[in-house]
């Protein structure tokens, strides 16, 4: 009969009450935590996870270098296409001249690339820059107009690299659709 009575009680009332109270004082708890070293490990881990401004600056510097050389390589590609003379010094000069323009863009977008607003802006810019690049390549065959292409291509590649996977694929598809349906004749 007692078994049936316990089944009719709500589960919360069936939990036995703990007769033990916490007998360790707050000071003793803090002393134990300090002695165990847990607090030091947690603080050390938090310090490791925090990215400082200096780290973002170094990231921007180290990302500016390859994108500067990518711009130089695209520039040489255009010159070769039109049988213009080029040299490795020209490529190096173009890469170095582009660094002051690339660095702030890379620094700001890299620092805030996890933010939804930044991802949205980079996706929109990627679509615009990619579409304008396709338009330039299709409708502006002169050397003067084609000199826009290296800068546009570099920025487009940078935005696609920095975007999350889904927005990157969507922007590439949007530019592909624009090229296929808007520019092909």
C-alpha positions in Angstrom: 0.0 0.0 0.0 2.8 2.4 0.8 4.2 1.8 -2.7 1.0 3.0 -4.3 1.0 6.1 -2.2 4.5 7.0 -3.4 3.5 6.5 -7.0 0.7 9.0 -6.6 3.0 11.8 -5.4 4.6 14.1 -8.0 8.1 13.2 -8.9 9.5 16.4 -7.4 8.1 15.5 -4.0 9.7 12.0 -4.2 13.2 13.4 -4.3 14.7 13.0 -0.8 15.7 16.2 0.9 19.3 16.6 1.5 20.1 17.0 5.2 23.6 18.1 4.5 24.2 21.8 4.1 27.3 23.3 2.5 29.7 23.5 5.4 32.7 24.9 3.5 33.0 28.7 3.9 33.5 31.0 0.9 37.0 31.9 2.0 37.9 28.2 2.1 36.5 27.6 -1.4 38.5 30.5 -2.8 41.7 29.2 -1.1 41.1 25.7 -2.6 40.6 27.2 -6.0 43.8 29.2 -5.7 45.8 26.3 -4.5 44.5 24.0 -7.3 45.5 26.5 -10.0 42.2 26.4 -11.8 41.7 30.2 -11.8 45.2 30.7 -13.2 44.5 28.2 -16.0 41.1 29.9 -16.8 42.7 33.3 -16.9 45.6 32.1 -19.0 43.2 30.5 -21.5 41.1 33.7 -21.7 44.2 35.7 -22.5 45.2 33.2 -25.2 41.8 33.5 -26.9 41.7 37.3 -27.0 43.0 38.6 -30.3 44.7 41.9 -29.9 44.9 44.8 -32.3 48.5 44.0 -33.0 47.5 40.5 -34.1 45.0 41.9 -36.5 47.6 44.3 -37.9 50.0 41.5 -38.5 47.3 39.4 -40.1 46.5 42.3 -42.4 50.2 42.7 -43.3 50.6 39.1 -44.0 47.4 39.0 -46.1 48.3 42.2 -48.0 51.5 40.7 -49.3 50.0 37.8 -51.3 47.1 39.9 -52.5 49.5 42.6 -53.6 51.4 40.0 -55.6 48.2 38.6 -57.0 47.4 42.1 -58.3 50.8 42.2 -59.8 50.3 38.8 -61.5 46.9 39.9 -62.9 48.6 43.1 -64.2 51.2 41.1 -66.0 48.5 38.8 -67.4 46.8 41.9 -69.0 50.1 43.2 -70.3 51.0 39.8 -71.9 47.5 39.6 -73.4 48.2 42.9 -75.3 51.9 42.1 -76.0 53.0 44.9 -73.7 56.5 44.7 -72.2 56.7 43.7 -68.5 59.3 42.7 -65.9 59.4 41.3 -62.5 60.4 44.7 -61.2 57.1 46.0 -62.6 55.2 43.3 -60.7 57.0 44.1 -57.5 56.4 47.8 -57.9 52.7 47.2 -58.6 52.4 44.9 -55.5 54.1 47.5 -53.3 52.1 50.4 -54.7 48.9 48.5 -54.0 49.7 47.7 -50.4 48.5 51.1 -48.9 45.2 50.6 -50.6 44.8 46.9 -49.8 45.9 47.1 -46.1 43.0 49.1 -44.7 40.4 47.1 -46.5 42.0 43.8 -45.4 42.5 45.1 -41.8 38.9 46.2 -41.4 37.2 43.3 -43.1 39.4 40.7 -41.4 38.9 42.2 -38.0 35.1 42.2 -38.3 34.6 39.4 -40.7 32.4 37.4 -38.3 29.8 40.2 -38.0 26.7 39.7 -40.1 26.9 43.3 -41.4 30.4 42.8 -42.6 29.5 39.5 -44.3 26.5 41.1 -46.0 28.6 44.1 -47.2 31.3 41.8 -48.5 28.8 39.6 -50.3 27.1 42.7 -51.9 30.5 44.1 -52.9 31.6 40.7 -54.2 28.5 40.6 -56.5 29.1 44.2 -57.7 32.8 43.9 -58.2 32.5 40.5 -59.9 29.7 41.7 -62.2 31.6 44.8 -63.1 34.7 42.7 -63.8 32.7 40.5 -66.1 31.3 43.5 -67.9 34.7 45.1 -68.3 36.2 41.9 -69.7 33.3 41.4 -72.1 32.6 45.0 -73.4 35.9 46.9 -72.9 38.6 45.2 -75.0 41.0 48.2 -75.0 44.2 48.1 -72.9 43.2 51.2 -71.0 39.9 49.7 -69.9 41.5 46.3 -69.3 43.9 47.8 -66.8 40.9 48.0 -64.4 40.7 44.2 -64.4 43.7 43.4 -62.1 42.3 45.5 -59.3 38.8 44.3 -59.7 39.9 40.7 -59.8 42.0 41.0 -56.7 39.3 42.6 -54.7 36.8 40.0 -55.9 39.1 37.1 -55.0 39.7 38.7 -51.6 36.0 39.1 -50.8 35.2 35.5 -51.9 38.1 34.2 -49.7 36.9 36.2 -46.7 33.2 35.2 -47.0 31.7 32.3 -45.2 31.1 29.3 -47.6 27.4 29.8 -48.3 27.6 33.5 -49.1 30.7 32.9 -51.2 28.9 30.3 -53.3 25.8 32.5 -53.6 27.9 35.5 -54.8 29.8 33.3 -57.3 26.5 31.9 -58.6 25.0 35.4 -58.9 28.0 36.6 -60.9 27.8 33.5 -63.0 24.1 34.0 -63.7 24.8 37.6 -64.6 27.5 36.5 -67.0 25.4 33.7 -68.6 22.1 35.5 -68.9 23.2 39.2 -69.0 26.4 39.3 -71.0 26.3 36.3 -73.3 25.0 36.9 -76.8 
